Amino acid sequence: MRTRLLIGAVSAAAVCVTSVAAAGGLSGGASSNGAFVVADGAESQSAAALPSFSSCMGFLAYAKSNALDLVGPYGLGGIALPYTDAAPPEAAAEDSGGVPAPSNDFSGTNVQEEGVDEPDIVKTDGDVVYAVAQGKLNAVDVSGPLPVLLGSLPLGEGVGHQLLLAGDRLLVTSTTGFFFEPLPAMEGDVMPPNGTPSTLLTEVDVSDPAAMRVVRTLTLEANYVNARLVGSVARLVVSSAPTNLPFVYPETGKRADLAAAKRRNRAVIRASQLDNWIPVYTVHEELTGRTTTRPLLGCPDVRHPAEFSGLGLLSVLTIDLTQGIEPVDTDAVMASGDTVYASTQGLYVATQQWVDPIPLDDPSASLPAVTTAIHKFDISSPSQTEYRGSGTVTGYLLNQWSLSERDGFLRVVSTDAPSWWGGEESETESMVTVMADEGGRLATVGRLGGLGLDERVYAVRFIGDLGYVVTFRQVDPLHVIDVSDPANPVLRGELHIPGYSAYLHPIGDGLLLGVGQDATPDGRVLGTQASVFDVTSPDNPVLLHKLQLGEGWSEVEFDHHAFLYWPATGLAVLPLERWHFDETGASDYSAGAVGLFVGRTGIVQLGTVEHPSTPSVDPAYPSYATAIRRSLVIGDALYTVSELGLEASDLVTLSDRAWVSFGTPEPPPVGVREGDGSPPSP
């Protein structure tokens, strides 16, 4: 569980009744506890197809009117709220069992849906591997007997660089220009933004990988959420808040100073213009030096709930990479988003609607109601995206794997307590909700509750008509859910074992591979383990094999892109890291990738790949740069990628073949790396 600062329409004095607005939640009415709720079902028309604005005058009047109700002495402010990733980062096709069909001789990014690519730090076309490392885009030729570094392109400003590859174009996404600084007059965790959050898109011509060049860049006044690529068309999801409003802040906490600041800030709202509410983007052409700035969308492209629920905008940009980086279509909803799932036909964005956290040490406190809003967009056309409808489910989602579309039905796994809740008597349950697009809204057509009582979800995987849900507190129940009848999902079977799986992957022949943590009977985690489950009989799932891989963690547990499965040989590759401190404070760090043969007959450790080490800035803390982030198969070789470089290994024996260095890095502070590299919290 992590904490992110969400910028939205909320003042410090109005947090208790507008905390959902801070996250830009969907429509509904205010409940007695101050939470914003959305009714579920046919009786709620506020969750139906949201109306759009007929004019910019109407949009601006709507924004100003609601902002005047919320603005305070610290402006529209912000609040630190917990949230679930999503990786940062997913569902299944019937024929493939959710496993993207590899080409004849190379693997791609491990994604959720066949035909829907996801951003990652490594991409390949089978001849060249493109890898983000040390703030550079590195191109390695893997078409010959030995890999050769063709060139490196500095990526400049921005963090969290990720790649999407379409033909001879690479789209590089990153975030820039966003940091926070507390004001002396403010108390608690409320902080105003210092700097503007921006998404930076970079279009790179890789027609000659030895001479990669930036064609154009696009800078957008919005937070990057996630993206998907179908064919050559990318859908980029961003979330934006009002910008460039010159709020003033009180010099002291005295009542008179607070009142004066609020009056001045109300005047700022009244004087605001359209460009304070609609984000703009700037395209820079590298060859000509030409720069063009445009509004991201028109006012009629924005939809809003019947009742106000935030000033933020959730926007979906349609970018055809054969035509360049500029959007060919943009759609928006007055909401926010943090979880993205897509099939080849539909894109869904989910937003957890927050209420106020309650003291964890208060035995009399009751859990606040939590709901998640889900917005559906039709992406079947390569030239446009169409908003289709919205709806809500009870509880919060684990990540993108909590969503899966099949035959027009959306299956959703959620837990009915806040993800930050840690009380002993949590009385939580998880559930599967089936939704359908009915007349411009996502309506609930079926629901199964009672899963994992007093536990939380650690992994979800849908394969055809079956869903597999792992919950954990002391033991790991693997629940098998039959959703073949959307109106009547049923629990078919359960398996209870110590530990948990944080990632599930089908490996054919009615088998699932689980990657997670072993644990004692009382729930104390012991280290990374791999497990093979026989799910041939949905009513009787069986643990066939498990292998304990020692203390530490694998990035697979919280980022599925780090996982590799090669069906041709039954090879699974998991990156592993171990960091141990003894009683003297000395550290012992190791990193590598373990290759496993996984199948019905067992789990066999074939070997381990390690990258050369590099000196650390602080001798007490070994360099993490040796951590292997990604693995892929090309031809008869296994390639592993770290911040330091690329290693080629024999696909059968995992013995070293060749090493390609990306140069000597300047190690950042311990725990900081490109992307999300911190160990998961059990």
N, C-alpha and C positions, 0 to 999 in steps of 0.2 A: 504494500500500500504506500502510495506516495502522496505528497501534497503539492498542488499547483495553484498559483494565484490566478483566479478567473476574473477578468475585468468585465463589469456589466453595470446595470443600472441599479445601484444600491448605495445609500449613504450610511455612515456609521450609526446614525440614530435610527435608521429604518431597517437594519439588518434582519430583525426577527420576523418581519412581515414581508420582506422582499428578497430573501436569500435565493429563491429560485430565479428571480429576475437577474440576480448577479450572474447566474449561469445561463441566462437567456432561455428559460424553460418554455414549454408549449402552453396551450391555452387551458383555461379552467377557471375555477372560482377559489377564493380564499377560504381555507378551512379554519376551524376554531383555534387551531394551534399555530396559525400563521403560515402553514404550508400551502403551496399552490398545488392543486390537484386537478386532474383531468379525468372526467368520467369515462368509463370503458363500456362500449356497447352501443346499440342502436339509439338509445335514449339521449346520447350526447351528440349534439350537432356541432358543438364548439370544436370537437376533434375531427370534424369532417374536412372536406377540401377547404383549405384556408383561402379567404378572398384576397385578391391583389388590390393594390392602390390604383385608382383610376387616373391620378395625376400626382405630380411632385408637390403641388400645394397641399393635397390631402396627406401625403406622406409626412411632409414637414410639420404640419399641424398636429398630426398624431404623435410624432416624436417629441415635439416641444411640450405638448399638453401633459404627456406622461412623465417626461423628465422633470417638469416643474413640481410634480408631486413627490419626486424622489430626491432632488438635489438638496444637499445640506452644506454645512460650513466647510466640508472637505471635498466638495464637488460631488461627482457621482461615485467616486471612491472605488474600492475594491475590497475583497475579503478572501483570505486564504482558506480554501476548502479542500478536503480530501477528494480523491477521485480514483477510478480504476482505469488502467491503460486500455490503452491502449494501443499500446505498440500495437506497439506500438505495434503497432502494430498489429470467423472464417468457416465454410460448409462443403458439401460433397456431391459429386455427380454419381449417378447410379452405376454406370458402366465401369468407371474407374475406381469406385470406392473412395472418391475424394482425393486420390493420388493423381497429380497431373501426369499425363502420359509423356514419358521422356522421349526425346528423339532417339535415333538408332545409336548414337555414339556420344551424347553429352547430356548432362543434367542441367536444369535451370534453377531458379529460385524456388524454394519450397513454399508453395502458395496454397491457399484454401480451395479455390475453384479452378478447375481446368479451363484454360482460355482467358483467365483474368489474372494479369500480372500485377505484382505488388512492388512498391519501391524497396530497394535494399542497397547495401553498400558494395555489393559485387554483382556484376552481370556478365554474361558471355553469349556469343553467337556460335560457339563451338570452335572458332579459330583464334579469337582474341578474348582474353579476360580483362574486364575493366573493373578496377578496385579503387575505392576511396580509402586513402591512408595518408596520415601526416598532412592533412589539408590539401592533398593533391589527388588528381585523377590519374591513375597509373594504368597503362595499356601494356599487356604482356601477350606476346605471340606464343600460342600453344599449338600451332599447326604442325610444327616440326618435331624432330626427335627430342629436343630440349627446349624448355621455355626461354624466351628472350624478351627483355624489357625494351619495348619500342619507344616509349616516351612517357613523360609526366607533365600534366597541365595543372599549374596552381589554381585552386578554386577561389582564392581571395576571401573576402569577408563571408561571414555566415558560419553556423554550426549545424550539426545534424545532417550533413550532406547525405542524400540518398539518390539512387539512380533508377531511371526507367529507360529501356532501350527499344527503339523501333527503327529497324533498318539501319541507315547510316546516321541516325540522330540519337543522341543521349539527352534526356531531360534530367537535369540535376536540381533537386529541391533542397532548400536550406532555410534557416531562420536567422534573422539578423535584427539588430537595433532594439533590443528589449532587455531592460534591467530595472531593478527596484531599489528604492532608497527610502527608509523611513523618515518621516518628518519629526523634528523634536517635539512639536506640540501635540503629536498624536500618540495614543496609547494602544497597547495590545498588538495584534497581528495585522491591523489594517494598514495598508501601504498604498500610496498612489503610484502610478506608473511613472518612471523616469526614463523617457525615451519611448519611441513608438514601435510596437511589434510589427514586424514586416516579414513577408514571405519572399524569398528570392528564388526565381527560376532562371536557370542558365541552360541555353540550348547549345549543345556542342556537336560540331560536325566531326564524325569519326570515320568518314569515308576513307581517309588515310590515317590509320591509328598511330603511325609514326609522326604525324604532324596534326594532331588534334587541335581544333581551333574553336573559340567561342564565336558563335554567329550572332546571338543577341541575348540580352537579359531582360527579365521582367521583374520589377519590384512592386509588391502589392502591400497596401496598408492593412494587413490582416494576419492572424495567426494561422500557420499551416496545421491542418488536422491530419490528413492522410490523402492518398491518391490511389487510383486504379487505372490499369491500361488494358483495353480490349482492342486488339489489332494495332492500329497506329493512333488510336484516339485515347487520350488521357482525361480522366475526370479528377480534378483537383478540388478537395474540400477544404475550405478555410472558414475561420470565424473572426468576425471583426466587431469592434466596439466604437462608440463615438470618439472622434479624434480632434486634436488641436482646439479644444475648448479652454480658453485662458482663465481657468478657475483661480481664485485666490484662497488663501488659507489663513485661519486666525493666528495671531501672534501668541496668544495665550489660550488657556482653556476657560477663561472667564465667560460668563453668560453673555455679556455685551459684545465681546469679540466674536463669539460664535454666531450671534444673531446678525451682526454686521456682515460677516463673511457669507452667511447664507443669503442675505439680501443681494449682495454683489454677484453671487453665483447664479441666482435666479435671473438676474439681468443678463448674464452671459448666455444662459439658455434661450432667453427671449431674442437675443441678437444673433443666435446661431444661424448658419446658412446650410444649404443642402450638402456642401462638401464636408461638413462636420459629421454627417450621419451616413453618407454613402461613400465607401472607400474608393480610392483612385488607384490606378496602376500606371507605371511608367515603363515603356519599352525603349531599350537602347540598342541601336544597330551598331555592331562593332566595326563593320567595314566602312560605313559612311559617317559614323559619329552622330547620326540623327537620333533625337530623343523625342518621344511622343507620350503625352500624358492624357489619359481618358478616365471617365468614371467607370467603375467596374460593371455597373448595371444601370438600367433605367428604372424609374420608380414603378412602372407597371410590372416589372420583373420580380418585385418583392411581394411576398404574401405575409399575412399577419393573422394572429388568432383573433377570435371574436372578442375576447377579453385580454387586456394587456398582460404580457408576461416577459417583458424585457426589451432593452433597446439594442441588443446585439443582433448581428446578421450572420446567418449561416448560409454560405454561398457555395455553389457547385459550378466550377469552371469547366467548360468543354474545350479541349485543346487538341486539334488534329495536327500531329507532329509532321505530317507531310506538307502542311501549309505554314509551319512556323510555330512560334510560341504564343502568339496572341490568341485569346479565347475567341471561338466562333459562336459561343453561346454561353450565357450565365443565368442562373436561377438562384433565388434567395428566399429564405424564410426568416422571420424575426424570431430567432432562437439561437442556441449554440449547439455545438456538437463535439463529441469526444470519441465515439466508436464508429468505425466505418466498415461496412460489409458490402460486397457486390457479387452478383452473379453476372452472366453475360447480358442479362436483360434488365436487371434492376439494381439500383444502388440505394442502400439504406444508411441513414445516419441516426445514431441514438444519442440521447442526452439525458444524463441523470439529473433529475429535478431535486434540488437540495432543500432541506429544511435545516434548522439550526442544530448543530451538534449539541448533545447534552453531556453533562459531566459523567465520566466513566466511573467515578467513585461514589456516585449518588445511588444508593440501593433502591430508593423510591422512584427513580426516574424510569419512565416508560419509553420504549423505542419510538422515535418519530416515524410517521409514514413516509415511505420513499417510493417514488414512481420514476419510470424512465419513459421519455417521449421518443418515438421512432418516426422518422420521416422517410417516405419512399419517393424515389425518382426513377423514371423510366429512361434507360440508357440504350434501348434497342436501336435507336437511330445514331449513326456515326456523326451526324451534323448538329444534333441538338439533344438537350436533356429536358425532360418534362416532369414537373412536380406532379405526383399522383395522389398523395394523401398522407395523413398523420394519425397516430394512435398512441396509446400508452399501455404499459404493463406494470404490474406491481413489482417493486424492488429494483435492484441494480444488476447490471450485467458484469460478468467477469471480463470479457474482452470480445473481439470480433467473432471468436468461435462460438459465442453464445447465440449467434444468429445463423440461420440457414434457410434458404429458399428452395422449394421443390414444388413443381406443378402449380405455381402461382401462390402457394401458401408459405408464409413466413413462420418458422419455428423459433421460439425465443426461450432461452433458459435464464432465469433470474432468481435472486435471493431477496427475501422480503425485509432485510434489515440493512442499515447503512454499512458500507464496506469498512468503515473505520470502527465499527462497534466491536468492543472486546470484552464485554461483560461476561461473567460466568454464567448468568442465567439469561442467555440471549433469546431463547425461545424462537429461533429463526427456522425457516424452512425455505427450500428452493422449489421451483416449479417450472413446468414447460407450458408455454402459451402458444397456441396456433392462431395466426392472424391471416386475414384475407383482405384484399383491396375491394371494397364494396362502395361504389358510388362516390369515390373521392375521399374515402377514409379507410384507415386500417382498423378493422373490426375484429374482436375476439370471436373465434368460432369454436374453440376447444381449449381445455385447460386441464392439467394434471398437477396437483400439489402434493405436499407431504414428503418431499424428497430431502434427505439429509437433515433431519431435525437437529437443531442446535449446532449445525456445521455450516461451512461455507464452501462454495464451488471452487475447485482447483483446476478442472479441465473439462472441456466439452468437445465432442466430435459427433457430427451427424454423417451417417453413411446410408444413402438411400432412404428407406422408411424407418431406419433405426437411429436412435440417438443414444450416445454414451456419455454419462455425466459422472464425474468423480467429485465427491465431497470429502471433507476431512476435518477432524478435530483430534481424535485419538486413534481411530482406525480409518481405513480408506474404503468406503463403500463405492463400488462401481455399479451404477444403476443403468439398466438397459431399458430404453423407452421405445415403445412401438407407436409411431405416428402415421401409420398407413391409413388410418381413418382420422382425418384432421379434426373432426368434431369430437373424437373420443380417444385422445392419447392415453395409453395404458402402460403401467409398469410391468415389464415382462420378467425381469430377474435382477438379483443383486448379488454382489460378492464382497465380503468383508475381510480385509487383510490389513496388517500394520503398514504404516506409511501412506504415501499418496503418489499419484501420477499427475504431473503438471502439464504434460503434453501427450496426446494419443495419436498414433499413426497406423493406418491399416497396412498390413504387410502381406495381404492375400491369403487365400485358403482359410477364410474365417478367423483370421488372427489379428490382434491389435498389439502394437508395441507401446508400452507406457514408459515415459522418462520422468523421473521425479526424485523423491527422497524416501529412503528407508526410515523407519521410526520404531521406537519402543512401543509396547502396549499402552503406555500412558501418553503417547504423542510426541515424545522428544525425538527430533530428527537426528539421524545418524550419518547421513551422507547420500551421495547420488546413487541411484539404482536404475536398472533397466528391467522391465518385466514384459513377458509375453502372455497374453490372455487368449484363450480359445473362446470365441463368441459365436461359434457355429450354431449353438442352441441359444437363442435369446433368453429362454427361461432358465438357463443354467450356465452362466459364464464361469469359466474355470481359469485359475492361475496355473499356467503350465511351467513357467520357468521365471526365475529372477536372478539377477547378478548384481551384487553390491560392488560399487566402483570406488569406495573409499570416501573419506571426508572431503567436503568441498561442494561445488555446485557446477551445473552446466548452464550455459546461456540458453540452451533449448528450453529450460524450465520457464523462461519468461519472454523468449523471442523464437518463434518457430522457424524463422529464416536461418537460424544457426544449425538446423537439423538437415541431415542428408540421408536418404534411403535410396539404394540402387537395386531395383528389383531383379535385375539380370543375375546378380550374384548373392542376393540376400544381405548386402553390406549396409550397415547403419553406422554413421559417423557422428559422434557427439563431442563437442569441445568440453574440456574439463579444466577447472581452476581450483586450486587449493591454497588457502592462506592461513597459516597457523602461527600463533604466538605462544612461546613457552613462558615459564614463570619469571624469566629474566627480562622479558620484553623482546627477545630476539625473534625475528620472523623467519618463517620457512614457507616459501612460495614456489609453486610449480604450476605449469600450464602446458596443455597439449590437446590433442584430439585422439580419442580412442576409437578404433575400428572394431565393430562387432559383427559376427555372423548371427543373424536372428531368424528363427524359424520354428517349425513345430518340433524339431528334434532338440532344440536347446538354444542357449546363448553362449557363443564362444568368443572370447577376446582375441582378435587376430593380431593386434599390435597397437602401438601408440606412435603418433607423429608429434615431434616437438620442433619448434623453430629456434634458431640460434639466439642466445641471450644478448642483451646490450646493457652497459652500465647504467645504474640508476643515479638520479641526482642526489638522493640520500641513501647511503649504504645500508641504513637500517630498514629501508623499504625496497625490496627488489622490484625491478621494472616489470610492469604489467604488459608491456608491449609485446611480449612473447605469446600472449594469449591468442589462440587461434579463434577467429571470429566466424569464418565461413569455410565450407568444404564443397567441392564439386567434382564430378567425374567427366573427363573428356577422353574419349578413346580408351586406351588401356592404362590410364594414369588417374591417380587421385591427386587433386590440387587443393591445398589448404592455404588460407590467407590470414595474415595478421597485420598489425601496424608496421611490422618490420619488412615483410615481403611475402613472396609466394614460394611454397615448397611443392615440388613434384615428387610423388611417391608411387611405387608399384601398386597397382590396384589389387593384387592378390596378396602379396606379402607385406605391404606397407613400408617396404625398405626404401631408403632415400634414393632419389634419382638426380635431382638438381635443385639448386636454390637460386632464387632471383631476389636481390635486395632492392627495397624501395628507398634506400639511403639511411643515414643515421638520424633517428628522430630526436627532438628535444622533449624529453618526457614531461608531460604536464603533471599537476599535483596528483597524488595517489587517489584513485577512484574516479578520475575524470578521463573520458575517452570519447572518441567519435561515436555517436549513437548512444545506446543505453547499455552500459556494461557493468552495472552494479549487481551484486548477488541478490537473489530474491529473498523476501522475508517469508518464512514458513507460516 
